[in-house]
Amino acid sequence: MISQQMKNETTIKLPISFILYSLIAFVFSQVFLLFAADDMINGVFRTPAIWSAAHLLILGWALMVAMGAMYQLVPVAFLTPIWSERFGFFQFGISLVGVTSFAISLWFFPTFMAYTGAIAVLGILLFLFQMLMTLRKQAKKNILTLFVGSALVCLLATITLGIFLTININFGISGIDHLAILKTHILMGITGWFTLLIFGFSYKMVPMFALAHGFSMNLGKWVYVNYLAGLLVTILSFIIENTVIFQIGLLLLFVGFTLFTYHIYLIIKSRLKKKLDKPFVFSLLSILFGLLLHLFGFLLSLFPGHYSLFGLLIYVYLFSWIVFSIIGYLYKIVPFLWWTHRYSKVIGKSNVPTLKQMINDRLSNPIFTFFIIGVAGIVGGSLLKNINLFYISQLLIIVAVLVFAIVIINVVRK
Amino acid sequence: MNLEERIYDQLRQVIDPELNINVVDLGLIYEVSISENQEVIITMTLTTPGCPLHDSITSGVKYAISHLEGVKDVEVLLVWHPAWSPERMTPEGMRQLRG
């Protein structure tokens, strides 16, 4: 028998700080979208209000929560402690100031966006440095390292391209194709960074939460190869402006996502825990949404006359794949963090609650239902140009976000 | 009840908070060895390497045993080889898991 003694005690303050901030950003991003209803239903996405809401949702909610979750999950998944917790708090402060001021300046003070964007970028660069220093200490690299490492590279590419975009808007750079850079920025941000990251951590969390056993990880490398090839081919199509290459790129992304879905299905099939928690089922459901959206994306690429619908597709992709996945996993991550903080020292000494008892999961069904109906209503309102449907749906989403935030905050009061 | 039985009895109080099953029924305890000078070594594993409850469960195991009469010292050895498998679970643990 080989013994391994190591200390990877989760530091709760850092991940919780990120998660609490992200909840506030989530609420505001959805309130901001209410003010962009006209632009949304008219398919005009490049407006200050939508930019602001989108960046608050993507950077303030999804990126901040992803960073917070990584401060907890990286030591768990990679058996490697975080390089410097103190540096993590410094990075949190810079990111908080940068993301908040950037989202506000996009809407209200566009002349400042290059400066506020620079602070946000600095926060993200500090995070990348923290992860680089942490992952390089990992003794035994695996397929998860590949997914998460590639996601981090995509994040670096996304913000580098974002810098080019803001400098070009503010000062003008000669000889660059603004639209190609914008498309690559979006692709690298939502599929490169978030999707690869969720793939990577799903490979750790799905078997853990379902207690799956005896499955093979071989399919993982084919998921990686197809998805990465899809990303590169799609970027190439933006640069050379070739529709056929674009279609091949989206087909490869769809194939990669299909393989991932099938792989997760095999893992779930080999599970020992027959009854899965509802929020975790929601995370699994979001994989099916992601699969359908990749299929729609590929099918839409075959009809160049309808490319304006990609804006709406990106919105649905962000919500029903990325945001839904994160929400489902947060239902597991936050109770664990708080349980560790409150009860890890008394396990074996006195009765301690289970992780499931730490969070009110009876509200999960209504929350998830509101989210799904809300997103469907936004799509319907946008396609039918019905502003009332849009408003009602957006209000449903805001209610769901608020209740979700209260459920999460209540965990830390236990 | 001899000391080993009392140790196993006590270990049943240590519950995996994610699965709500105790570490004995989960089959996490590989070996309990008791030396002549009443030092106990618990060799155990977890269901997955890098389980986030790693520190909590091992310290819970240590505490649960340390105050037993006849135990002078406790050491918990966490091992990954051989890896945990469902065959190590007791019928009761399996029943609880399948709910």
Interface residues (C-beta under 8 A of the other chain):
Chain A: M1 I2 S3 Q4 Q5 M6 K7 N8 E9 T10 Q72 V76 A77 F78 L79 K204 P207 M208 F209 L211 H213 G214 L272 K273 K274 K275 F336 W339 T340 Y343 S344 K345 I347 G348 K349 V352 P353 T354 L355 K356
Chain B: Q13 V14 I15 P17 E18 L19 N20 Y30 T43 T47 T48 P49 G50 C51 P52 L53 H54 D55 S56 I57 S59 G60 V61 K62 Y63 A64 L77 L78 V79 W80 H81 P82 S85 P86 M94 L97 R98 G99
